[in-house]
Amino acid sequence: MYKIGLTGGIGSGKSRVADLLAEWGAAIIDTDVIAHELTAPGGAAIASIRQHFGPDVIAATGALDRQAMRDLVFESPEARHQLEALLHPMIGAVTKQRVDAARGCYLVFVVPLLVESGHWRDRVDRICVVDCDTETQFKRVQARSGLTREAIARIINAQVTRETRLAAADDVIINDGATTADELVRRARVLHDGWCVQARQGCSPS
């Protein structure tokens, strides 16, 4: 199956692009969605997280307290590595299950830290970056989450730079503050149509 790695900085709009591609027939596997499932109430990762990090990072609902964990990993690189060591194998296992079951005109892996991980270049046929300027990131994330500008800056600074992400891209979808909803659809559709052609031509082994 032809494989696309879709990524972008926080607030870039990659989830919206993934939704569009799904509407047009692509199979979508979103590693962030998988991580949320694993850390939801009753999720497979909750018991191990509680054991490793204690009850303070578990919300009253039984889910991961994402803000508490975010604060912890920003203060302690060791805690971040421990969390990654715990979650990444679980995410990988679920991802493999969903790859095996995937049906669509091509397969899209939505991976927020695709470039950072260094593991995806050989797993996908093309990397597509949804790109916007930093100020647009701030505005979008503040509007949807209410995080402070300082908190958003910490997240942005923990990701690779915009330039590094673009340097890794085979395809780019511009989704800056001046981009209308219709323009985003058109830009995504052009790439979708091209990927469908490449998938039909058998550019990648199934």
N, C-alpha and C positions, 0 to 999 in steps of 0.2 A: 504494500500500500504506500502511495506517495505521502511523504511526511513533511509537514511544515512546523517549524518552531516559532511560536508567536510570543513576543516579549515587548516590554516597554517599561519605563519608569512609573512609579506610583502616580495615579491621576492622568496617565496618558490616554486612557480610553481603550486599552486592549480588550477588556471584557466586552465592551460594546461591539468591537470588531469581531470577536469570537462569536457573539450572538448572531451577527449578520451572516457569518460563514456557516453557522449551524442552520440558519433558515434556508440557505442555498444548497444544503445537502452535505456539508462536511461533517465528519465525526470529530467531536471536540473532547479532549481530555485536559482538564484544568487542574494542575497540581495544587493550586491554592484552594480550590474547592475541596479536593481530597484532604488537604491538611485541616480544613475547617470541619470536615466530616469526622476525621480521626480525633479531633479535640472538642467535639460537641458533647452534650450530656450523654453518657454511656458510650462515648467513642473509644475505639480500641487503644488509643494512646493515653487516656486519662489516668489510668491506674499507675502506669510507669512514670508519668509526669509528676503525679502526687508523691510517688516514692522518691524520685530524684530531687524534687525541688520543694516539697512540703505543701501543706494545704493553702498557703497564702496565695498561690497562683491559680487556685481553683475557685471559681465563682460559686455563689450560693445555688445557682442552677445546676451545678455539676459540670459545667463546661470550663474550658480553659479561660482564665481571666487574661484576656489578650493584652490589656494595658499593663497589668502587673508583670506579665512575662516580658513585654516589650521593655519596660523600665529595667528589669533585671538583666536582660541580655545586653542592653546598651551600657550598663555599668560594668558588666563582667563578660569579657570575651570568652572566658572559660565556660560560663553558663550557656552562652550561645553555641559553642561547640558541642556541649553536652546535649542540648536540645536538638541540634541538627543530627547528632549521632543516634538519637532516639527516634526522631521522626522520619529521617530520610529513607531508611530501609523499609519502613511501613508504607511511605508514599510510593516508593519504587515497586513494592509488591502489588499495591492496588493499581498502580499505573499499568503494570504488566497484564493484570487481569482484564483491564478495560481495553488495552490494545488487542488482546486476543478476541474480545467480543465486539470490537469496533466494526461498524458498517457505514460506508459513506463514499463519496466521490474521491476523497482524500482524507488524511488524518492530520489534525492540528493539535499540537501540544502547547498549551498556554502555560508558560513558565515565567513568573516574575523575575527570577534570578537566573535566567537561562545563560546569559553571558558570564555572570559571576561564577557559576558552577564549574565552567570549563569542561563539562561532560557531554554537552549536547551537540557539538559540531558534527560528530560522526554518527549521531543517531537520527539526524534529520537531513532531508534533501535541500531545504532552504530555510534560512532564518529571516523572519519578517519582524521589523521593529515598528511599533506605533510610537510616533515621536511628537513631542511638543516642548515648548520652552519651559523653563523652571517656574516662572511666575504663573503660568497657566496651571502647572501642577499644584502650586500653593492654593490657588483659588478653588480648583475643583475639589481637592481633598478637604479643605476647610468647609466647603459648602455641604459635602456629603457626610463628614464625620465629626465636625466640630473640634478637631484637634487644633492645638495652638500652632502658630507658625514655627515656634522652636521645635515642637515635636515632629512636625512635618519635615523640617530641615534635617533632623537627625536621621529620619528614614531615607531621605534623598541622599544624604552624605554617606549612608551605609551601602548604597548601591553604586555600581560603576558609573562613571561620568557619562553624560549624554554622548560625548564624542567617542568614547570607547564602545558604547552600545551601537552607534551608527557605523563604526568601523567594522563591526562584526556582521552587519546586515547584508543580505542579498537583495532584500526588498524593503522599502520604507513606505509607511502610510503616514502622511502628515495629518495631525489632528490638533493643531494649535488653537489658540483662542479665537482666531478669525475663521476657523473652519465651521461651516454650517453642517447640520445633520445630513442634508442632501449631498453635500460635497464629500462627507465621510463615506456615505453609502457608495457613491460613484467611484471613489478611490479604492475602496475595498473590493468592489465588484470587478474592476479591471484586473486586479491580481487574482481574484477567485477564478475568473474565466481562464486566465493564463495557466493557473495551477491545474485546472481541470484538463486542459489540453495536454499538459505534461504528464499528468496521471494516466490519461488514456494512451499515451505513447509509450507507457511502461518505462519511465525514466528511473524507476526504483523497483527493486525486487519486492514482492509481497511478503 
